[in-house]
Amino acid sequence: MLEGSDKMFISNSRKLLQKQADELPNQTINSASFHLTMFLFCPLLALSILTSCTNETLKEDSLTSEKSMAIDSSSAPQTLEENLSPEESATETETKANINEQQLNTQAMKIYNALISSLDNENPGFGEETPNGIPSESSMAYAHIAQASALVGDTDTMHLSATWLVENPSSNLAMGWGLTFAWDAYGDGSVNPPTTIYGITTALAVNGLLESYCRSGNANYLEAAVNSLEYYSNHTSVDRYGTYFNYSDQSPDAFNTHNVNAMLMLAYARAGMILNRQDFTQLATEIANSLKLAKKSTSNSITWPYTAFAEAGTRADRNDVVHAAYIAFGILETQKILDFEIATQKELEDYMNGFLRNGNLKEFRTYEYRNEREDQLRARGWGLGMYIAWLSSVENYSSGFEATEMIEDYKTLENTYEYVFGSETAIPRSTSHLLYGVATLAVEGTSIEDCISTHDFALK
């Protein structure tokens, strides 16, 4: 079946052909006018036939080639000049993203719309942070919602989410984000207060704010990202692998946790590139070296434990799929920015492929699950979302679309999306990971490219 734009194109072509035909009887036909008329008529006729045939052929093409659409003027992301005053546009920010000509994959956008519709319309980050927890606003949810909506040009959702992040840091003393409840992160008896700023949440929030800035030119988003990175740069430690980021800003949480390192490394590298901040770039490079030294080789691939120096058989000696995807995604995306190799793309792909078994994405890698129950355990929703984003990072979009077919397995009777497979319970921070993964398929990319800032405060 032809798309609406195709029908309009063919209709207009046929109208023009008819107009040419209608005018012919009123003309004195001589050799010159006849040849001129046929010169105009024949290409238009051929174009009409070719367009019709091409659209029939397109029905049999793959999802990624047939299901794309151009953003029309009513839904297009606003250009930088539309968001800023002339003075700001000229002196403060410069973005080269060709957002008005962006193409969106319609199949991905259909899933995106289903996911975004499953969230609260006015407060998409509101809900249970953990299953059966007290409903609250989730910083992590708003982080990925901002990033996803910025990618696809859903500017209303983007501004709502990015503004929420700017206005709601977890602490009154510093810019950064975490959880809304007290938590003993490592089970060592040190309970972090709700004002704790966590590395992974801050990394995701910064990436969401940077993407929102690149889409809109709103300096408030960039400033919040910069302030949080400047604050967290004070929360590093050193071990035999080198410099690493602490798990949180609480002193008992000075653990070398690889997923935190990978995603914060990406945040500093991207901010360093956008802002030309050499201090951010240098810190990202130091973390990259630490991750490279902490990489472990096995008989079939590479791997990282959840925490460096973790005891065998403990929770911290392996990663589930979401944290593994943070590591692989953060490393590969950073390597696209920095001239530094932590692992080859092939090594990272082999690492992530270990989570696929029997046509499903699993919670634990082959050779790292401990029993038959863990072997059969399906990935949690946020793991599936980050896995899809990872596939976009390696530009394996066909596998990404195959992975989206699993999303339907997580759909509840209320048209929400499960956090734990089979639980019928949805939490926004899990759904937001799915949203970001699908958004990367919609644009066939993980971030807005060629985004540069010249803000005065950006230079240190």
C-alpha positions in Angstrom: 0.0 0.0 0.0 1.3 3.4 -0.9 2.2 6.0 1.8 0.3 9.2 1.7 3.2 11.2 0.4 3.7 8.8 -2.4 0.1 9.0 -3.4 0.3 12.8 -3.4 3.4 12.7 -5.5 1.9 10.3 -8.1 -1.4 12.3 -8.1 0.4 15.6 -8.8 2.5 14.0 -11.5 -0.7 12.6 -13.2 -2.4 16.0 -12.9 0.6 17.6 -14.6 0.5 15.0 -17.4 -3.2 15.6 -17.9 -2.7 19.3 -18.1 -0.1 18.7 -20.8 -2.5 16.4 -22.7 -5.4 18.9 -22.4 -3.4 21.7 -23.8 -2.3 19.7 -26.9 -5.5 20.1 -29.0 -5.4 23.9 -28.7 -1.9 24.1 -30.2 -0.8 24.2 -33.8 1.3 21.0 -34.0 4.3 21.3 -36.0 7.5 19.4 -35.9 9.2 21.7 -33.4 6.3 22.0 -31.0 5.6 18.3 -31.2 9.1 17.4 -30.2 9.1 19.9 -27.4 5.8 18.6 -26.0 7.1 15.0 -26.1 10.3 16.1 -24.5 8.3 17.4 -21.6 5.7 14.7 -21.6 7.8 11.5 -21.7 10.0 12.1 -18.7 6.9 12.9 -16.6 5.2 9.7 -17.8 8.3 7.7 -17.0 8.6 9.3 -13.6 5.0 8.4 -12.8 5.4 4.8 -13.8 8.8 4.5 -12.1 7.4 5.9 -8.8 4.5 3.6 -8.8 6.7 0.5 -9.5 9.2 1.6 -6.9 6.6 1.9 -4.2 5.4 -1.7 -5.0 9.0 -2.9 -4.7 9.5 -1.1 -1.4 6.9 -3.3 0.2 9.3 -6.2 0.1 12.3 -4.2 1.3 13.7 -4.5 4.9 12.3 -2.5 7.8 15.2 -0.2 8.0 15.1 0.8 4.3 11.3 1.1 3.8 10.0 2.6 7.0 11.5 6.1 7.2 9.8 9.4 7.2 11.0 13.0 7.0 10.0 15.3 9.9 7.5 17.8 8.6 7.6 21.4 9.5 5.1 21.1 12.3 7.0 18.3 14.1 10.6 19.3 13.1 13.0 20.1 15.9 13.4 23.8 16.2 16.7 25.2 14.9 19.1 26.9 17.2 18.1 30.4 15.9 14.4 29.7 16.8 15.3 29.0 20.4 17.7 31.8 21.1 17.8 35.5 20.7 19.9 36.7 17.7 22.7 37.7 20.1 22.8 34.3 21.7 22.6 32.6 18.4 25.5 34.6 17.1 27.8 34.5 20.1 26.9 31.8 22.5 26.2 28.5 20.7 26.9 26.9 17.4 25.4 23.5 16.3 25.9 21.9 12.9 23.3 19.2 13.3 21.2 19.1 10.1 18.0 18.6 12.2 15.5 19.9 9.7 16.4 17.2 7.2 16.5 14.4 9.7 14.9 11.1 8.7 13.0 9.0 11.2 12.3 5.3 10.8 8.6 4.9 11.0 8.7 1.4 12.6 10.9 2.6 15.3 8.8 5.7 15.9 5.7 3.5 16.2 7.4 1.7 19.1 8.7 5.0 20.5 5.1 6.4 20.6 3.8 3.3 22.3 6.5 3.5 25.0 6.1 7.2 25.6 2.3 6.8 25.8 2.8 4.2 28.6 4.4 6.9 30.8 2.6 9.7 32.6 1.7 12.4 30.1 2.6 15.4 32.4 5.4 13.7 34.4 6.9 10.9 32.3 9.6 10.1 35.0 7.0 9.6 37.7 6.3 6.1 39.1 7.9 3.4 41.2 11.7 3.6 41.2 11.8 0.0 42.3 9.0 -2.6 42.0 6.4 -2.0 44.7 8.3 1.1 45.9 6.8 4.5 46.7 6.0 6.4 43.4 8.3 9.3 42.9 10.1 11.2 40.2 13.1 9.3 38.8 16.2 11.2 37.7 17.4 8.2 35.7 14.1 8.0 33.9 14.2 11.7 33.0 17.8 11.3 31.9 17.0 8.7 29.2 13.7 10.3 28.3 15.5 13.6 27.6 18.2 11.9 25.6 15.7 9.8 23.5 13.3 12.7 22.8 16.2 15.0 21.8 17.4 12.4 19.3 14.0 12.1 17.5 13.0 15.7 17.8 10.2 15.3 20.3 11.0 18.7 21.7 8.1 19.0 24.1 9.1 15.9 25.9 12.7 16.9 25.7 12.2 20.3 27.3 10.0 18.9 30.0 12.5 16.2 30.9 15.7 18.3 30.6 14.2 21.2 32.6 13.2 18.7 35.3 16.8 17.6 35.6 18.1 21.2 35.8 15.6 22.1 38.5 15.8 18.9 40.5 19.3 17.9 41.5 19.4 15.3 44.2 21.4 17.5 46.6 20.9 21.2 47.5 24.7 21.4 47.8 25.8 20.3 44.4 24.6 19.5 40.9 24.1 15.8 40.3 21.5 13.1 40.4 20.7 9.8 42.2 17.8 8.0 43.9 14.9 9.3 46.0 15.4 6.8 48.8 18.2 5.8 51.2 20.2 2.8 50.0 23.1 0.6 51.1 24.7 0.3 47.7 27.2 -2.4 48.5 25.6 -4.1 51.5 28.4 -3.0 53.8 26.1 -1.3 56.4 26.8 2.2 55.0 23.4 3.6 54.1 23.5 6.5 51.6 20.9 9.2 52.2 18.4 10.2 49.5 20.6 13.3 48.7 23.4 11.0 47.5 24.7 11.7 44.0 25.4 8.5 42.1 27.9 8.2 39.2 25.8 6.2 36.9 22.7 8.4 37.3 24.7 11.5 36.8 26.4 10.1 33.7 23.0 9.3 32.1 21.6 12.8 33.1 24.6 14.6 31.6 24.2 12.7 28.3 20.5 13.6 28.3 21.3 17.2 29.0 24.0 17.4 26.4 21.7 15.9 23.8 19.0 18.3 24.7 21.4 21.2 24.5 22.6 20.1 21.0 19.0 19.9 19.9 17.8 23.2 21.3 20.7 25.4 22.1 19.3 26.0 25.6 22.3 27.1 27.7 20.7 26.0 31.0 21.0 22.4 30.0 24.7 22.8 29.1 25.5 24.7 32.3 23.8 22.0 34.5 25.8 19.3 32.7 29.1 21.2 33.2 28.4 21.9 36.9 27.7 18.3 37.6 30.8 17.1 35.8 33.0 19.6 37.6 31.5 18.4 40.9 32.0 14.7 40.2 35.6 15.2 39.0 36.4 15.6 42.7 35.1 12.0 43.4 37.8 9.8 42.0 40.2 7.4 43.5 43.3 5.5 42.4 44.1 1.7 42.6 46.5 -0.5 40.7 44.6 0.0 37.5 44.8 3.8 37.8 42.2 6.5 38.2 38.6 5.6 38.5 35.3 7.3 39.5 33.8 6.5 42.9 30.4 4.8 42.8 28.8 7.8 44.5 29.8 11.0 46.3 29.6 9.2 49.7 33.1 8.3 51.0 32.2 4.6 51.8 31.3 4.1 48.1 34.8 4.6 46.8 34.5 1.4 44.7 36.0 0.9 41.3 32.8 0.0 39.4 33.3 -0.5 35.7 29.9 0.5 34.3 30.1 3.8 36.2 33.5 4.4 34.8 32.4 3.6 31.2 29.4 5.8 31.2 30.9 8.8 33.1 34.0 8.5 30.8 31.6 8.9 27.8 30.0 11.9 29.5 33.4 13.6 30.1 34.6 12.8 26.6 31.5 14.1 24.9 31.4 17.3 27.0 35.1 17.8 26.5 34.6 17.6 22.7 31.5 19.9 22.7 33.1 22.5 25.1 36.8 22.1 24.1 37.5 21.3 27.8 40.9 19.6 27.9 40.5 18.8 31.6 37.4 16.8 30.8 39.1 15.0 27.9 42.1 14.3 30.1 40.1 12.8 32.8 38.2 10.6 30.3 41.5 9.4 28.9 42.7 8.4 32.4 39.5 6.4 33.0 39.9 4.8 29.6 43.4 3.6 30.6 42.0 2.2 33.8 39.3 0.3 32.0 41.8 -1.2 29.6 44.0 -2.5 32.3 41.0 -3.9 34.2 39.8 -5.8 31.1 40.0 -9.6 31.6 40.6 -12.1 28.8 38.8 -15.5 28.8 38.9 -18.4 26.5 36.0 -17.1 24.4 36.0 -13.3 24.9 36.8 -10.4 27.2 34.9 -9.5 30.3 34.8 -7.1 33.3 33.5 -7.9 36.8 31.0 -5.5 38.2 33.6 -4.2 40.7 37.3 -4.5 40.4 38.9 -7.1 42.7 35.5 -8.7 43.4 35.6 -12.1 45.2 34.6 -15.0 43.0 31.0 -16.1 43.4 29.8 -12.8 44.8 27.3 -10.4 43.3 30.1 -8.1 42.2 32.2 -10.7 40.2 30.0 -10.4 37.0 27.7 -8.0 35.2 24.0 -8.5 34.2 23.1 -7.3 30.7 22.2 -3.7 31.5 25.5 -3.1 33.2 27.5 -5.0 30.6 25.8 -2.8 27.9 26.7 0.3 29.8 30.3 -0.9 29.7 30.4 -1.9 26.0 28.4 1.1 24.9 30.4 3.6 27.0 33.7 2.2 25.7 32.8 2.1 22.0 31.1 5.6 22.0 34.1 7.1 23.8 36.6 5.5 21.4 34.7 7.3 18.6 35.7 10.6 20.4 39.1 9.8 21.9 42.2 8.6 20.2 42.4 5.6 22.6 41.5 1.9 22.2 40.3 0.0 25.3 39.0 -2.9 23.3 38.3 -3.7 19.7 34.8 -3.6 18.4 35.0 -7.3 17.7 36.0 -8.0 21.3 33.1 -5.9 22.6 30.6 -7.6 20.2 31.7 -11.0 21.3 31.3 -9.9 24.9 27.7 -8.7 24.3 26.8 -11.7 22.1 27.2 -13.8 25.2 23.8 -12.6 26.5 21.9 -14.1 23.5 20.7 -17.7 23.9 17.8 -19.5 22.2 16.6 -16.4 20.4 16.2 -14.4 23.6 18.3 -11.8 25.5 19.3 -13.2 28.9 20.1 -11.5 32.1 23.5 -13.2 32.4 26.2 -14.1 29.9 27.0 -17.6 28.8 29.7 -19.0 31.1 28.8 -16.5 33.8 25.3 -17.8 34.9 25.5 -20.0 38.0 22.6 -22.4 37.5 19.8 -23.5 35.2 17.4 -20.9 36.5 19.9 -18.1 35.7 20.5 -19.7 32.3 16.8 -19.3 31.5 16.4 -15.8 33.1 15.2 -13.3 30.6 16.8 -9.8 30.6 15.1 -7.1 32.5 13.5 -4.3 30.5 16.2 -1.8 30.9 18.8 -4.4 29.9 16.9 -4.9 26.6 16.8 -1.2 26.0 20.6 -0.7 26.5 21.3 -3.7 24.4 19.3 -2.2 21.5 21.3 1.1 22.0 24.5 -1.0 21.9 23.5 -2.5 18.6 23.0 1.0 17.2 26.4 1.9 18.5 27.9 -0.8 16.3 25.5 0.2 13.5 23.9 -3.3 13.5 20.4 -1.9 12.9 18.9 -5.0 11.4 19.7 -6.9 14.7 18.4 -3.9 16.6 15.0 -4.2 14.9 15.0 -7.9 15.6 15.6 -7.1 19.2 12.6 -4.7 19.3 10.4 -7.6 18.6 11.1 -8.8 22.1 9.7 -5.6 23.5 6.2 -6.8 22.8 6.9 -9.8 25.2 7.2 -7.3 28.0 3.9 -5.5 27.4 1.4 -5.7 30.2 -2.4 -5.8 30.1 -2.3 -2.1 30.9 -0.1 -1.3 27.9 3.0 -0.6 30.1 6.3 -2.4 29.8 7.6 -4.8 32.4 10.8 -4.2 34.3 11.2 -7.8 35.3 10.0 -10.2 32.6 6.6 -11.7 33.5 6.0 -9.5 36.5 3.3 -7.2 35.1 5.1 -4.3 36.9 6.5 -1.4 35.0 8.9 1.3 36.3 9.7 4.5 34.3 13.5 4.2 34.6 13.3 0.8 32.9 10.9 2.0 30.2 13.2 5.0 29.5 16.0 2.7 28.6 13.8 1.0 26.0 12.8 4.4 24.8 16.4 5.4 24.2 17.3 2.2 22.5 14.4 2.6 20.1 15.2 6.3 19.5 18.7 5.3 18.3 17.1 3.0 15.7 14.8 5.8 14.7 17.7 8.1 13.7 20.3 5.4 13.1 22.7 7.0 15.5 23.4 7.4 19.2 23.8 11.1 19.5 23.5 14.4 17.6 26.7 14.9 15.7 28.8 18.0 15.2 27.6 19.9 18.2 29.9 22.6 19.3 29.6 25.3 22.0 31.4 28.6 22.4 29.8 29.6 25.7 32.2 31.7 27.8 31.7 29.6 30.9 32.7 26.5 29.0 36.4 27.3 29.0 38.3 26.8 32.2 
